[in-house]
Amino acid sequence: KVFYNFVDINRFNPNKIKINIQKEKEKLGINNGDFVIGFAGRLIESKGWKEFILATNIIFKKNKKIKSLIAGDGQDKKEMVYLIKKLKLNNNVIYLGYISNMVWFYLLLDCFVIPSHWEPMGLTEIEAQSMKVPVISSNVAALNEVIKDKENGLLFEAKNSKDLSKKILYLYKNKKLRKQLIKNSLETVKNYSLKEYLIRLYKIYRSL
């Protein structure tokens, strides 16, 4: 039996949150009309933070209206900050450090990226989907069991920053696709609600 994590769809529900998103963006230096991509996770190599930075570097050379938010902490923090400075991305990449309020973080995004080299089964992909944020994920086991390419998200080749940049630009340019991914993602999330989790758990206990 494969038992997946669940997401609190009541907590991760943008319709129930009363925050002036534009004002929150302005505090961070994000302008009206900017397309915001986000990464959140431990700052270690396997989470793919470096590929995310390199992909954004490719993107910003083509489009200055796309900005990145990074949330997280870890052993690679200094290396990441140095790379951002080296590539002269300080005006485009905003590093927020550790964020406890992930609901607030998702509200700021137009796209959430999960560039992990491997992943057992995270929560961020279904949290973002529940928050109506399109997801771009590396095409690795567990993640690709949840994210179906061009159905409820986009997949890219793991460790390939060029492919990731192409997928981000593709999503940015295709508003119709974004709406379709959000619609399909909300259907996906229903399968990962606490209610469905408890139903599956009960069935397993009954079968013993």
N, C-alpha and C positions, 0 to 999 in steps of 0.2 A: 504494500500500500504506500502510495506517495501522499504525504500530508503537507500541504503548502501553508505558508504564513497567511495571516489575515490582516486586513486593514480596517480601521475604525472609520467607516464611511460617513458617520455623523460628525466626527471631528474634522476629517479631511474633506470638507464640503464648502467650496467657495461661496455658495449661495447663503450660507449661514454666518458669514463673516462680514462684519461692518468695519472695513478699513478703507481709507482713501488711498488706493494703490498708487495713484499718480504722485501724491505728496510723499509717500514712502520712497518712491523712485527718485524724486527730486532731491531728497536728503542724501542719496548716494551718488548724485551727479548724473543720473540717467535722464535723458531728455525725452520729451513727448515724441513718439514715433520711433524710438529706438527699439530694436528687436533684441530681447534679452535671452541669452542661453545660460544654463546653470549646471554646475557640477557640485555634488556634495558627497563627502566620504572621507575616510581616513587617508591621510597623505602618505601613502606607501606605494611602491612601484606597481604592485598588482592591481591597484584601483584605477590605473590608467591616467593619472593626473597629467603626466608629461605629454601623452598623446593629445589630451584635451587642450593644453597650452599651445602645442605645435599646430593643431588644427585651427585654433583661433588666430594664430599668427598668419596663417594662409588666408583666412577669411578677411581679416582686417585690412589686408593689402588690396582687397577687392571691394569691400564695403565697410565704411566707417560707421554705419548706422546700427551695426550689430555689436553688442557689448556682452561681456561675460561676468557672471557672479560665481565665486568659489566659496564654499562653506566647508570647514573641516579643519582638523589638526592632525599632526602626526610627525614621525621622524624625518620626513622629507620636506618639512615646512621651509627651512632655510634654503634648500636647493630649489624649491618651487619659486620662492620670492626672488631669488637670484636670477632664475631663468626669465621671469616676467620682466625684470629690470634690464637684463641683457638684450632681450628682444624689443625693448622700448614699448612695452604694452601697458604701462601704468595708467594711461588715459582710457584704455579699453577694457582692461581686466580689473575687476574689483574683488579683492580678497577680504572676506568678512570674518575669517577665523572660525572658531567653533560656534555653531548656532544651535540653541536648544529649541527654539520655536520654528520648526520646519514648515508649519502651516504658513507663517509669514514669508518664509523663503520662497515657497512654491508660488505664492500670490504674485511675486515680482517677475515670474518667468513666462516666456513665450515658448520655451523649449527646454526640456530637461535631458541631459546627456549622462549615460552610464557607460564609461569607457573601460570597464573592468577587463583584465586579461582572463580571469575566471571568476565565477561567483557561485556559491552554494544555492542560495535563493534569498535575495534581498527583500527589503520592504519598500525601498525608494521608488521602484518602478510602479508599484500599485498605489503608493501614496500620491505620486505625481499624476497618475491617470485619474485618480479619484478627485484631484484638484483641477481637472480639466486642462492639464498641461501635456502637450504631445511629447512622447518619449523617443529618443534615439539611443539605441543600445548596441553594444558589441554583440556580435553573433556567436555567443558561447552558450554551453549547456546551462540549463536552469533559466537564464534570462530569455533565451529564445523559446522556452516553453510557455512563457507569459507574453512576450512581445512577438507578434507575427508581422513580418515585413509588409508594409503598405496596407495593412489591415487595421491594426491598433497601435502602430508605431513604425519606426524604421530601424533596420539592422545594418551594421557596417562591419567590415573585417576587423577583428581585434588587432590591436597594436598598429593599425594603419591610420595615421593622422590625416593623410591625403583623402582617403575614402570617407573619413568622418567629416572633413571639411565640405566635401561634395554633398553629403547627406544633409548637413546643416543648411547649406545654401539652397538646396533643393526644397527643403521645408519652408525656408524663408520666402522663397519666390512663389510658392504654391499655397495660397490662402485656402483654396477649396480643399486641398488635401489635409490641411491642418484641422479644418472643421470636421472632416470625415473621420480622421484619426481620433479626435476628441469624442465624437459620437460613439464610435466603436469601442473606445477605451472604457467609457462609462458602462457599457454592457459587459465588458471583460471583468471590471471591478466587482460586479454583482456576484461573481463566482468566488470572490475572495473576501466576502463580508464575514463578520463574526457569526451571523446567523447561519450562513452556509457552512462555516467551519464547525460549529457545534452540531449541525445535522450530520456531517460526515463523521465527526468524533463519536456521536451516539450510535451510528450504524456500525462502526468498528467494534465498540463495546458489545453491541448486541450480537455480533458475529462470533465473539469469543466463546 
